[in-house]
Amino acid sequence: MPLYYNNIFKFWLHNAITDDNMKRVVSISLGSSKRDKSVEIELGGEKILIERIGTDGNPDLMKEKFMELDGKVDFFSIGSLPLSVYVNGRDYKIPVVKKITNNIKTKIVDGKILKQTLEWSIAEFIENNSKIMLKGKRGYMPSAVDRWFMADSLEKAGVKMWYGDFASGLHVPIYLPSLKWVNFIAPLILPAILKRKDFRDLYPTGARQDEFKESNIKHLNNADIIAGDFLYIKENMPKNPEGKIIITNTTTADDVEELKKRGVSYLITTTPRYDGRSFGTNAIAAALFAVAYSRNKDLDSIIQEFPDADTYIIKKYAEDFNIKPEIKKLN
């Protein structure tokens, strides 16, 4: 963002008025209701209630929940089903999302901006805040399309990555040896896949989120690092994860305990833990936006006038409120 943008927003953020009223943000997910969680946090002196509501793979129920709570919460976020998929500078819309969110008046965000803020620098954070050396390590990511920023960060740090997008989403045993292949293939096939395939076939939703499943993928079992969306990782656990590093998000206390039992060395989450739970980037982004909008009622006009203003605001608030990844040594 140009320097004069920085000055404008630094002035606005510095002079923002704190609202003492409790904010309520709700993440409505296509995922399992067994992973639901509610927690109160404080950001910049403002109290926020974050709730996660799973709909067990039912898009109709998801729509009902949005309609039921519309106008009763400060901000919505959408989970397990992003507003769009981002790959190499391009957003790919998901048709079913429009049907679910149509006519909802309360603002809805996904995790894209916070992924760009936290996951694009995850490798740098790890190397600056731990003894882990990434260069030369082998990595596996079940879906780079779902975590493009994280994949790019790890490759630039020297991790030799393999990607299982075809295997995880289409159940075709094809594995891509670099992000360049993902970037090349995505515009050729991703629009058609998102248009024609039921998203529940592409991503673990509903009861698929409840159990760990082992996989015998060579690149997975040979990896030092397993990275990406945790629900994809949960469906693609190596037979022997002892000593491996997992870089992910949206983990529950039970997930952490299970990973420890299985011998995982480090668990690195891209957002902080609240009451034992690392919420998805979508929920944390909604909380940050709720604070931003409460402090400036004209934020819509600012975002319309200044390109990338929303990205700048979330990045600045994430820094100011100490929203950062966490590194947890399990074994």
C-alpha positions as a Markdown table, in Angstrom:
| # | Residue | x | y | z |
|---|---|---|---|---|
| 1 | Met | 0.0 | 0.0 | 0.0 |
| 2 | Pro | 1.4 | 3.5 | -0.9 |
| 3 | Leu | 2.9 | 5.6 | 1.9 |
| 4 | Tyr | 0.0 | 8.1 | 1.9 |
| 5 | Tyr | -2.4 | 5.2 | 2.5 |
| 6 | Asn | -0.3 | 4.2 | 5.5 |
| 7 | Asn | -0.6 | 7.7 | 6.9 |
| 8 | Ile | -4.3 | 7.9 | 6.4 |
| 9 | Phe | -5.0 | 4.5 | 8.1 |
| 10 | Lys | -2.5 | 5.1 | 10.9 |
| 11 | Phe | -4.3 | 8.3 | 11.7 |
| 12 | Trp | -7.7 | 6.5 | 11.6 |
| 13 | Leu | -6.6 | 3.5 | 13.6 |
| 14 | His | -4.9 | 5.7 | 16.3 |
| 15 | Asn | -8.0 | 7.9 | 16.7 |
| 16 | Ala | -10.6 | 5.1 | 16.6 |
| 17 | Ile | -13.1 | 5.2 | 19.4 |
| 18 | Thr | -13.4 | 2.0 | 21.5 |
| 19 | Asp | -16.9 | 0.6 | 21.9 |
| 20 | Asp | -17.6 | -1.0 | 25.3 |
| 21 | Asn | -20.4 | -3.2 | 24.1 |
| 22 | Met | -19.8 | -6.9 | 23.7 |
| 23 | Lys | -19.4 | -7.9 | 20.0 |
| 24 | Arg | -20.7 | -11.2 | 18.7 |
| 25 | Val | -19.3 | -12.9 | 15.7 |
| 26 | Val | -20.5 | -16.3 | 14.5 |
| 27 | Ser | -18.7 | -18.7 | 12.2 |
| 28 | Ile | -21.2 | -20.9 | 10.4 |
| 29 | Ser | -19.5 | -23.9 | 9.0 |
| 30 | Leu | -20.4 | -26.8 | 6.7 |
| 31 | Gly | -18.4 | -28.9 | 9.1 |
| 32 | Ser | -19.2 | -31.2 | 12.0 |
| 33 | Ser | -21.3 | -29.8 | 14.9 |
| 34 | Lys | -19.1 | -31.8 | 17.2 |
| 35 | Arg | -16.4 | -29.2 | 16.7 |
| 36 | Asp | -18.6 | -26.3 | 17.8 |
| 37 | Lys | -17.1 | -23.9 | 20.3 |
| 38 | Ser | -17.9 | -20.6 | 22.0 |
| 39 | Val | -15.3 | -18.4 | 23.7 |
| 40 | Glu | -15.0 | -14.8 | 24.9 |
| 41 | Ile | -11.8 | -12.9 | 23.9 |
| 42 | Glu | -10.6 | -9.3 | 24.2 |
| 43 | Leu | -9.1 | -7.4 | 21.3 |
| 44 | Gly | -7.8 | -3.8 | 21.8 |
| 45 | Gly | -9.9 | -3.5 | 25.0 |
| 46 | Glu | -13.1 | -4.7 | 23.4 |
| 47 | Lys | -14.8 | -7.9 | 24.4 |
| 48 | Ile | -15.9 | -10.3 | 21.6 |
| 49 | Leu | -17.9 | -13.5 | 21.7 |
| 50 | Ile | -16.7 | -15.9 | 19.0 |
| 51 | Glu | -19.1 | -18.8 | 18.2 |
| 52 | Arg | -18.6 | -21.6 | 15.8 |
| 53 | Ile | -21.7 | -23.4 | 14.5 |
| 54 | Gly | -21.3 | -26.6 | 12.4 |
| 55 | Thr | -24.1 | -27.8 | 10.1 |
| 56 | Asp | -22.9 | -31.4 | 9.5 |
| 57 | Gly | -22.4 | -31.1 | 5.8 |
| 58 | Asn | -25.9 | -29.6 | 5.1 |
| 59 | Pro | -25.8 | -26.4 | 3.0 |
| 60 | Asp | -29.6 | -25.9 | 3.5 |
| 61 | Leu | -29.1 | -25.9 | 7.2 |
| 62 | Met | -26.1 | -23.5 | 6.7 |
| 63 | Lys | -28.5 | -21.1 | 4.9 |
| 64 | Glu | -31.1 | -21.4 | 7.6 |
| 65 | Lys | -28.5 | -20.5 | 10.3 |
| 66 | Phe | -27.4 | -17.4 | 8.4 |
| 67 | Met | -31.0 | -16.4 | 8.0 |
| 68 | Glu | -31.9 | -17.1 | 11.6 |
| 69 | Leu | -29.0 | -15.0 | 13.0 |
| 70 | Asp | -29.0 | -12.3 | 10.3 |
| 71 | Gly | -29.1 | -8.9 | 12.0 |
| 72 | Lys | -28.6 | -10.4 | 15.4 |
| 73 | Val | -24.8 | -10.6 | 15.3 |
| 74 | Asp | -22.1 | -8.1 | 14.5 |
| 75 | Phe | -20.3 | -10.2 | 11.9 |
| 76 | Phe | -20.5 | -13.5 | 10.2 |
| 77 | Ser | -17.8 | -15.7 | 8.9 |
| 78 | Ile | -18.1 | -18.8 | 6.7 |
| 79 | Gly | -16.1 | -22.0 | 7.4 |
| 80 | Ser | -15.3 | -25.2 | 5.6 |
| 81 | Leu | -16.6 | -23.3 | 2.5 |
| 82 | Pro | -14.7 | -20.2 | 1.6 |
| 83 | Leu | -16.2 | -17.3 | -0.4 |
| 84 | Ser | -13.6 | -18.1 | -3.1 |
| 85 | Val | -10.5 | -20.1 | -3.6 |
| 86 | Tyr | -7.3 | -18.1 | -4.1 |
| 87 | Val | -4.4 | -19.4 | -6.3 |
| 88 | Asn | -1.5 | -17.3 | -7.5 |
| 89 | Gly | -3.2 | -13.9 | -7.7 |
| 90 | Arg | -6.6 | -15.2 | -8.9 |
| 91 | Asp | -9.9 | -15.8 | -7.0 |
| 92 | Tyr | -12.1 | -18.7 | -8.1 |
| 93 | Lys | -15.7 | -18.3 | -7.0 |
| 94 | Ile | -17.7 | -21.3 | -5.5 |
| 95 | Pro | -21.2 | -21.2 | -6.9 |
| 96 | Val | -23.0 | -22.8 | -3.9 |
| 97 | Val | -21.7 | -20.0 | -1.6 |
| 98 | Lys | -23.7 | -17.4 | -3.5 |
| 99 | Lys | -26.9 | -19.5 | -2.9 |
| 100 | Ile | -26.1 | -19.9 | 0.8 |
| 101 | Thr | -25.3 | -16.2 | 1.5 |
| 102 | Asn | -27.7 | -14.5 | -0.9 |
| 103 | Asn | -29.9 | -11.8 | 0.8 |
| 104 | Ile | -28.0 | -12.0 | 4.1 |
| 105 | Lys | -27.6 | -8.4 | 5.3 |
| 106 | Thr | -25.0 | -8.9 | 8.0 |
| 107 | Lys | -21.5 | -8.8 | 6.6 |
| 108 | Ile | -19.8 | -12.1 | 5.9 |
| 109 | Val | -16.0 | -12.8 | 5.6 |
| 110 | Asp | -13.9 | -15.9 | 5.1 |
| 111 | Gly | -10.3 | -16.4 | 6.1 |
| 112 | Lys | -8.5 | -15.2 | 2.9 |
| 113 | Ile | -7.2 | -11.8 | 4.3 |
| 114 | Leu | -5.9 | -13.4 | 7.5 |
| 115 | Lys | -4.4 | -16.2 | 5.5 |
| 116 | Gln | -2.5 | -13.7 | 3.4 |
| 117 | Thr | -1.4 | -11.9 | 6.6 |
| 118 | Leu | -0.4 | -14.8 | 8.8 |
| 119 | Glu | 0.2 | -17.8 | 6.5 |
| 120 | Trp | 2.3 | -16.0 | 3.8 |
| 121 | Ser | 4.9 | -15.3 | 6.5 |
| 122 | Ile | 4.6 | -18.6 | 8.5 |
| 123 | Ala | 8.0 | -19.9 | 7.5 |
| 124 | Glu | 9.7 | -16.7 | 8.6 |
| 125 | Phe | 7.8 | -16.8 | 11.9 |
| 126 | Ile | 8.8 | -20.4 | 12.5 |
| 127 | Glu | 12.5 | -19.7 | 11.9 |
| 128 | Asn | 12.5 | -16.6 | 14.0 |
| 129 | Asn | 10.7 | -18.1 | 16.9 |
| 130 | Ser | 12.0 | -21.7 | 17.2 |
| 131 | Lys | 15.0 | -23.9 | 16.5 |
| 132 | Ile | 13.3 | -25.5 | 13.5 |
| 133 | Met | 15.4 | -25.2 | 10.3 |
| 134 | Leu | 13.1 | -25.5 | 7.3 |
| 135 | Lys | 15.5 | -25.4 | 4.4 |
| 136 | Gly | 16.1 | -28.9 | 3.0 |
| 137 | Lys | 13.1 | -30.5 | 4.8 |
| 138 | Arg | 10.5 | -32.5 | 2.9 |
| 139 | Gly | 6.9 | -31.4 | 3.1 |
| 140 | Tyr | 3.5 | -32.6 | 2.1 |
| 141 | Met | 0.3 | -30.6 | 1.8 |
| 142 | Pro | -3.0 | -32.4 | 1.0 |
| 143 | Ser | -4.3 | -29.3 | -0.8 |
| 144 | Ala | -2.3 | -26.3 | -2.0 |
| 145 | Val | -5.5 | -24.7 | -3.5 |
| 146 | Asp | -6.8 | -24.4 | 0.0 |
| 147 | Arg | -3.6 | -23.0 | 1.5 |
| 148 | Trp | -1.8 | -21.3 | -1.3 |
| 149 | Phe | -0.2 | -18.6 | 0.9 |
| 150 | Met | 1.2 | -21.2 | 3.3 |
| 151 | Ala | 2.5 | -23.3 | 0.4 |
| 152 | Asp | 4.3 | -20.4 | -1.1 |
| 153 | Ser | 5.9 | -19.4 | 2.2 |
| 154 | Leu | 7.2 | -22.9 | 2.8 |
| 155 | Glu | 8.6 | -23.3 | -0.7 |
| 156 | Lys | 10.4 | -20.0 | -0.5 |
| 157 | Ala | 12.0 | -21.1 | 2.7 |
| 158 | Gly | 13.5 | -24.1 | 1.0 |
| 159 | Val | 11.1 | -26.9 | 1.9 |
| 160 | Lys | 10.7 | -29.5 | -0.9 |
| 161 | Met | 7.0 | -29.7 | -1.1 |
| 162 | Trp | 4.6 | -32.2 | -2.7 |
| 163 | Tyr | 0.9 | -31.5 | -3.1 |
| 164 | Gly | -2.0 | -33.9 | -3.1 |
| 165 | Asp | -4.8 | -31.7 | -4.5 |
| 166 | Phe | -5.9 | -34.4 | -7.0 |
| 167 | Ala | -5.8 | -37.1 | -4.4 |
| 168 | Ser | -7.6 | -35.2 | -1.7 |
| 169 | Gly | -10.2 | -33.5 | -3.8 |
| 170 | Leu | -10.7 | -35.7 | -6.8 |
| 171 | His | -9.5 | -39.1 | -5.3 |
| 172 | Val | -7.1 | -39.4 | -8.2 |
| 173 | Pro | -3.5 | -40.6 | -7.1 |
| 174 | Ile | -1.6 | -37.8 | -8.8 |
| 175 | Tyr | 0.8 | -35.7 | -6.8 |
| 176 | Leu | 2.4 | -32.4 | -7.8 |
| 177 | Pro | 6.1 | -31.7 | -7.0 |
| 178 | Ser | 5.9 | -27.9 | -6.8 |
| 179 | Leu | 3.6 | -24.9 | -6.5 |
| 180 | Lys | 4.5 | -24.1 | -10.1 |
| 181 | Trp | 2.4 | -27.1 | -11.2 |
| 182 | Val | -0.5 | -26.0 | -9.0 |
| 183 | Asn | -0.3 | -22.5 | -10.5 |
| 184 | Phe | -0.2 | -23.9 | -14.0 |
| 185 | Ile | -3.0 | -26.4 | -13.7 |
| 186 | Ala | -5.5 | -24.4 | -11.5 |
| 187 | Pro | -6.8 | -22.0 | -14.2 |
| 188 | Leu | -7.2 | -24.9 | -16.6 |
| 189 | Ile | -9.5 | -27.1 | -14.5 |
| 190 | Leu | -10.4 | -25.4 | -11.2 |
| 191 | Pro | -13.4 | -23.3 | -12.5 |
| 192 | Ala | -15.0 | -26.3 | -14.1 |
| 193 | Ile | -14.4 | -28.4 | -10.9 |
| 194 | Leu | -15.9 | -25.8 | -8.6 |
| 195 | Lys | -18.9 | -25.4 | -10.9 |
| 196 | Arg | -19.7 | -29.1 | -11.5 |
| 197 | Lys | -18.6 | -30.9 | -8.3 |
| 198 | Asp | -20.4 | -30.8 | -5.0 |
| 199 | Phe | -18.1 | -29.1 | -2.6 |
| 200 | Arg | -18.8 | -31.8 | 0.0 |
| 201 | Asp | -16.9 | -34.2 | -2.4 |
| 202 | Leu | -13.9 | -31.9 | -2.5 |
| 203 | Tyr | -13.5 | -31.1 | 1.2 |
| 204 | Pro | -14.1 | -33.0 | 4.4 |
| 205 | Thr | -17.4 | -31.8 | 5.8 |
| 206 | Gly | -19.9 | -33.2 | 8.3 |
| 207 | Ala | -19.0 | -36.5 | 10.0 |
| 208 | Arg | -15.8 | -36.8 | 7.8 |
| 209 | Gln | -14.3 | -34.2 | 10.2 |
| 210 | Asp | -14.7 | -36.4 | 13.3 |
| 211 | Glu | -12.1 | -39.2 | 12.8 |
| 212 | Phe | -8.4 | -39.5 | 12.1 |
| 213 | Lys | -7.7 | -41.7 | 9.1 |
| 214 | Glu | -4.3 | -43.1 | 8.1 |
| 215 | Ser | -3.0 | -42.9 | 4.5 |
| 216 | Asn | -0.2 | -44.8 | 2.8 |
| 217 | Ile | 0.9 | -42.0 | 0.4 |
| 218 | Lys | 4.6 | -42.2 | -0.1 |
| 219 | His | 5.2 | -38.4 | -0.1 |
| 220 | Leu | 3.2 | -38.1 | 3.0 |
| 221 | Asn | 5.0 | -40.8 | 4.9 |
| 222 | Asn | 8.4 | -39.5 | 3.8 |
| 223 | Ala | 7.6 | -35.9 | 4.8 |
| 224 | Asp | 9.2 | -34.1 | 7.7 |
| 225 | Ile | 6.5 | -31.5 | 7.6 |
| 226 | Ile | 2.8 | -31.9 | 7.0 |
| 227 | Ala | 1.1 | -28.6 | 6.3 |
| 228 | Gly | -2.3 | -27.2 | 5.3 |
| 229 | Asp | -5.9 | -27.4 | 6.4 |
| 230 | Phe | -6.2 | -29.6 | 9.5 |
| 231 | Leu | -9.3 | -31.5 | 8.3 |
| 232 | Tyr | -7.4 | -32.6 | 5.1 |
| 233 | Ile | -4.5 | -33.6 | 7.3 |
| 234 | Lys | -6.8 | -35.5 | 9.6 |
| 235 | Glu | -8.0 | -37.5 | 6.6 |
| 236 | Asn | -4.4 | -38.0 | 5.5 |
| 237 | Met | -2.4 | -39.0 | 8.6 |
| 238 | Pro | 0.8 | -40.8 | 8.0 |
| 239 | Lys | 1.0 | -44.3 | 9.5 |
| 240 | Asn | 3.9 | -43.2 | 11.7 |
| 241 | Pro | 3.8 | -39.4 | 12.4 |
| 242 | Glu | 6.4 | -39.7 | 15.1 |
| 243 | Gly | 8.8 | -36.7 | 14.9 |
| 244 | Lys | 6.9 | -34.9 | 12.2 |
| 245 | Ile | 6.0 | -31.2 | 12.3 |
| 246 | Ile | 2.4 | -30.2 | 11.5 |
| 247 | Ile | 1.6 | -26.7 | 10.4 |
| 248 | Thr | -2.1 | -26.1 | 10.3 |
| 249 | Asn | -5.0 | -24.4 | 12.0 |
| 250 | Thr | -8.5 | -25.0 | 13.5 |
| 251 | Thr | -7.5 | -27.7 | 16.1 |
| 252 | Thr | -9.4 | -28.6 | 19.2 |
| 253 | Ala | -8.0 | -29.7 | 22.5 |
| 254 | Asp | -8.9 | -33.3 | 21.6 |
| 255 | Asp | -7.0 | -33.0 | 18.3 |
| 256 | Val | -3.9 | -31.7 | 20.1 |
| 257 | Glu | -4.0 | -34.7 | 22.6 |
| 258 | Glu | -4.4 | -37.2 | 19.7 |
| 259 | Leu | -1.4 | -35.7 | 17.8 |
| 260 | Lys | 0.7 | -35.9 | 21.0 |
| 261 | Lys | -0.3 | -39.6 | 21.5 |
| 262 | Arg | 0.8 | -40.3 | 17.9 |
| 263 | Gly | 4.2 | -38.8 | 18.5 |
| 264 | Val | 4.0 | -35.6 | 16.5 |
| 265 | Ser | 7.0 | -33.4 | 17.4 |
| 266 | Tyr | 5.6 | -29.9 | 16.8 |
| 267 | Leu | 2.1 | -28.5 | 16.2 |
| 268 | Ile | 2.2 | -25.0 | 14.7 |
| 269 | Thr | -1.1 | -23.2 | 14.3 |
| 270 | Thr | -1.4 | -20.0 | 12.3 |
| 271 | Thr | -3.8 | -18.4 | 14.8 |
| 272 | Pro | -3.5 | -18.3 | 18.6 |
| 273 | Arg | -5.4 | -20.7 | 20.9 |
| 274 | Tyr | -8.3 | -19.6 | 22.9 |
| 275 | Asp | -9.6 | -21.9 | 25.7 |
| 276 | Gly | -7.8 | -24.8 | 24.1 |
| 277 | Arg | -9.0 | -24.1 | 20.5 |
| 278 | Ser | -7.3 | -22.5 | 17.5 |
| 279 | Phe | -10.1 | -21.0 | 15.6 |
| 280 | Gly | -10.2 | -20.8 | 11.8 |
| 281 | Thr | -8.8 | -17.7 | 10.1 |
| 282 | Asn | -12.4 | -16.9 | 9.1 |
| 283 | Ala | -13.6 | -16.6 | 12.7 |
| 284 | Ile | -10.6 | -14.5 | 13.8 |
| 285 | Ala | -11.0 | -12.2 | 10.7 |
| 286 | Ala | -14.6 | -11.7 | 11.6 |
| 287 | Ala | -13.6 | -10.7 | 15.1 |
| 288 | Leu | -11.1 | -8.2 | 13.8 |
| 289 | Phe | -13.6 | -6.7 | 11.3 |
| 290 | Ala | -16.2 | -6.4 | 14.1 |
| 291 | Val | -13.8 | -4.3 | 16.1 |
| 292 | Ala | -12.9 | -2.2 | 13.0 |
| 293 | Tyr | -16.5 | -1.5 | 12.1 |
| 294 | Ser | -17.4 | -0.6 | 15.6 |
| 295 | Arg | -14.7 | 1.9 | 15.7 |
| 296 | Asn | -15.5 | 3.6 | 12.4 |
| 297 | Lys | -19.0 | 3.5 | 11.0 |
| 298 | Asp | -17.8 | 4.9 | 7.6 |
| 299 | Leu | -15.4 | 1.9 | 7.0 |
| 300 | Asp | -17.4 | 0.8 | 4.0 |
| 301 | Ser | -16.7 | 4.1 | 2.2 |
| 302 | Ile | -13.0 | 3.9 | 3.1 |
| 303 | Ile | -12.7 | 0.4 | 1.7 |
| 304 | Gln | -14.5 | 1.4 | -1.5 |
| 305 | Glu | -12.2 | 4.5 | -1.9 |
| 306 | Phe | -8.9 | 2.8 | -1.1 |
| 307 | Pro | -7.9 | -0.5 | -2.9 |
| 308 | Asp | -6.7 | -3.1 | -0.4 |
| 309 | Ala | -7.9 | -1.1 | 2.6 |
| 310 | Asp | -9.5 | -4.1 | 4.2 |
| 311 | Thr | -6.3 | -6.1 | 3.9 |
| 312 | Tyr | -4.3 | -3.3 | 5.5 |
| 313 | Ile | -6.7 | -2.8 | 8.4 |
| 314 | Ile | -6.8 | -6.5 | 9.2 |
| 315 | Lys | -3.0 | -6.8 | 9.0 |
| 316 | Lys | -2.6 | -3.7 | 11.2 |
| 317 | Tyr | -5.1 | -5.0 | 13.8 |
| 318 | Ala | -3.6 | -8.4 | 13.8 |
| 319 | Glu | -0.2 | -6.9 | 14.6 |
| 320 | Asp | -1.6 | -4.5 | 17.2 |
| 321 | Phe | -3.7 | -7.2 | 19.0 |
| 322 | Asn | -0.9 | -9.7 | 18.9 |
| 323 | Ile | -2.8 | -12.2 | 16.6 |
| 324 | Lys | 0.1 | -14.5 | 15.6 |
| 325 | Pro | 0.9 | -18.2 | 15.1 |
| 326 | Glu | 1.7 | -20.5 | 18.0 |
| 327 | Ile | 4.4 | -23.1 | 18.2 |
| 328 | Lys | 3.7 | -26.0 | 20.5 |
| 329 | Lys | 6.2 | -28.7 | 21.2 |
| 330 | Leu | 4.3 | -32.0 | 21.7 |
| 331 | Asn | 7.1 | -34.5 | 22.0 |
